[in-house]
């Protein structure tokens, strides 16, 4: 829980070395300002950063692992290792486990969130990463599929451009890095609001978070979330929902959801995860 006294929520550069969990909507800028990647690099220690890249979600782990290795190397990281786990036994590799014990940042790449979970969920490597991230001993970032796995419940697939309905979303179990949230990514770019609403109808106690491309929801250790990047983060809060027809409908029949709270946050905006309120600058 956080102290509820009034705080200054203007972005503060003095926070740049503090560990955080960065949930990225995908397609983050890798060419120009690299704002989100640079923030992760800074939060991981800057030129003292020891970064592990986990490309397991991708079907081309060599290619994507090398891409992020090069990007963080160009930024000046002290040490970078690609943790290229190809099967669950590989997650017990002592070289990887010892590296994570001493690293300052872990980056989960995009790809297929089901593939990532099937390879790493419940393994020694992922348990170690999650524990260190939750204790804020490292900074952890996940983009696209790496963002989708953050909650205990995970959107694993589905459709878009329809009214909210049961058949619109496929659910699975994520990695429980931030168990209280339900994340969707590439959000407005792929018209996924109805998909997130359909998922939240199934799990109304969770906080729905839809993240646009080249946009990041950064979770701080004071129970606030900060938005970084060129798009928006959509918050769906169903804690005070007064009615749903979820139990009466089937398949693609439309869902009815009353009294939802919706917030749209842009770069620099913060959200108080304890008070469930946006914080203006």
N, C-alpha and C positions, 0 to 999 in steps of 0.2 A: 504494500500500500504506500501511496505517496502522501507527503504533507500537503494539505489542501490550502495552504496559505498562498496569496497571490504571488506569481512568479513572472519573470521577464521571459517571454517565449520568442523573442527575436533570435534569429540564428546567430550563434555565438561561436566564433572561430576557436575559442579556447576549448571547445568540446571536441576538436578534431582528432585527438588521440584517444578518446574514450571508446571502449569496445561497444559494439551495437550489433543488432541483427538487421540486415538489409534485405528486404523482399522486393525483387525487381520484376516488373511486368514483361520483360523480354525486350529484345532488339535495342539494348542500351547502346548509346553512342560509343563507338570504338575508334573513331577517326579524328574528330574535331576536339571539342573541349573535354570529352570523356568524363563528364562531371560525376556520374554515379560511380564509375570504376575508380576515379580519383578519390572520391569520398571513402570508398571501401579501403583503398590503399592507405589513405591517411589514418583511418580508424584502426588499421592493422599495424600501425607503427611507422608508416612512411619509409624512409630509407633503412630503418631497422626491421622492416617487416619480413617475417618468414611465412610465406603463403603456400598453402596446399590447394591445388586445383583438382576438383573431383568431376571428371567428365563422364561418369557412369551412365547418365541418362541418355547420352548420345550413342548412335550406332556408328559414329566415326570418332571414337574417343581420342585417337592419335591426333587427328586434325584439329578438333576443338580444344584439346588439352594444350597443344602447341600454340594455338592462337592466343589463349589467355596467358600462357607462360611468357610469350613474347611481349604482350601488352604490359604485364606487371614488371617484366624485366626492363622495358623502356622507361617505366616510371622510376626505377631505381631500387626495387626491392632487394633486400640483403640476400635472400635465398628463396627459391621457388621449386616446388616438386609437384609433378603431376601424379596423383594417386589413382593409377589406372587399374581399377579392380575389374576383372573380367568374369569372375564367378565368386560365390559367397566365401569359398575357402581363401580367396585372395584378400578378403577383409581381415584376415588374421595375420597378415604379413607383419612381422615384427619391425621391419624397416618403416612401414607406413605408420604403425602404432607409435613408434619412437619419435617419428617426425611430428605427428600430431601433438604429442606430449609437449613438444618444445615450440610449436608454431604459434603465430600471432593472428593468423587469419585463414579461413577456409572459404573457398568459392565453389558453389555447386552450379554446374553449367546447365544449359537447356537440353531438350531432347524429349524423352518420354518419361513422365513421372511414374508410370507403372514399372517401367524398366528399372528406374533408380531405386524404387522401394523394394522390388523383388531381389535386387542385388545386395542392398545394404541394410534394410530394416532389420533391427535386432542383432546386427553383427557387432563385434568388439569395436571395429573402427567407427561405425556410426554412433554407437552408444557413447564412445569417448568424445566424439565431435559434439554431440548434442549436450552432454554434461558440461563441457567447457564453454559452449555458447550460452547456455542458460545461466551459468555462473558468471558470465561476462568476463571469462578469462581469455577469450579470443573474440574477434569479430567474425561473423558468419554471414555470407551473402548467398542468395540463390536467385537465379534468373529463369524466367519462363517455367519449365518443368521443375527447376530448383526452387521456385517460389511456390508452386502448387503443393509441394510436399510439406509445407511448414506446419499445417494444422494436424490435429488428430484425425479429423475427417477431411477427405481430399476429393476434389473434383477431378475425375480421371478421364472424362470425355463428355461428349454431348453435342447438341446442336445450337443454333442461334436463329435470330429473325423469326421467332414465334412467340406467342403468349406463354407466360410461365405455366409449366405443366410437369407432371411426374416423369414423363418419358424424355424430357428435354435434357436431363443431366444424368450422368453415370457417376456413382460415388464409390470410393474405396477408402482404405486406411492409409493415412500419411505417416510422417515421421514424428509428429507430436513435439516439434521444436517450439512452437507457440500453440499449445493445444486449444486455446480459446478462440482461435480465428479460423475462418474458412475463406481461402484465397482463390480468386480467379485472375488470370493474367491475359495479356494482349486484349485488354478489356473493351474499351470503346472501339478500338481498331477492328475487332471481330464481333462487335455487337453482342456482347455477352451478359448484358444486364438481366435479361429474362432467365438465363441459365443460372446466374448467381441467386436470383430470387427463388427459383425452383429448388436450389440446394438449401437455402435458408429456410424454406418452408418445411423441409425435412428435419432441420436442426436449428430451431429458432433461438436456442440459448447461446449460439455462437455469433460472433461478430463477423458479418460478411465484408470482405475487402476485395474490391475490384481494382486492379492496377493497370493503367495504360502502358503502352510500349514506351521505352526510354524514360520511365518513371519508377521511383522507388519509394516504398513505405519503410522508413527506418525506425526500428523499435529501440528506444533508449532504455536504460536501466532505472529510469524514474517513472515508469508506467506511462510514458508519452510516446507518440508516434509522429514522426516528421516526414513531410513529403519533399522529395527531391526530384527534379527533372522537368521535362517539357510538357507532360500531360497532367492528368488528374488521378486521384485516388478516390474511389466511390466507397462510402461506408453505408452498409445496410444493417440497421439495429432493429431486431424484431422482439426485443425483450418485453415490450408493452403491446405486442400484437393482441388484438381483441377478438379476432375471428379468422378462421381459415376453413375451407371445405376439403382439406387434404384427405381426410378419412372417407370422404364420400365420392371422390373422383378417381378415375383410373386412366392409365395411358396418357394420351395427349389431350384429355379434357382440361379446360382452363382452370387454373387455380385462382381462388379468391383469398386475398390477404389484406386484412384491415389494420390500420394504425401502425404502419411501419414508419421508422425514422430513416431519412436518407440525407447524407451529407456528401458534398462534392468538395474535395480539398485540392488546392494547387500548390505549386512549389513554395516552400517556406511555411505553409500552414502546419499546425500541429493538432493532435487529437489526444485528449486525456482518456486513457484506457480504463482508469478507475472511476472517474466521474461520468464517462460516456458523453463527453461534450467536446466540440471543436474549440480550439484556442486561437483567437485572431492575433495578428501581429500588431 
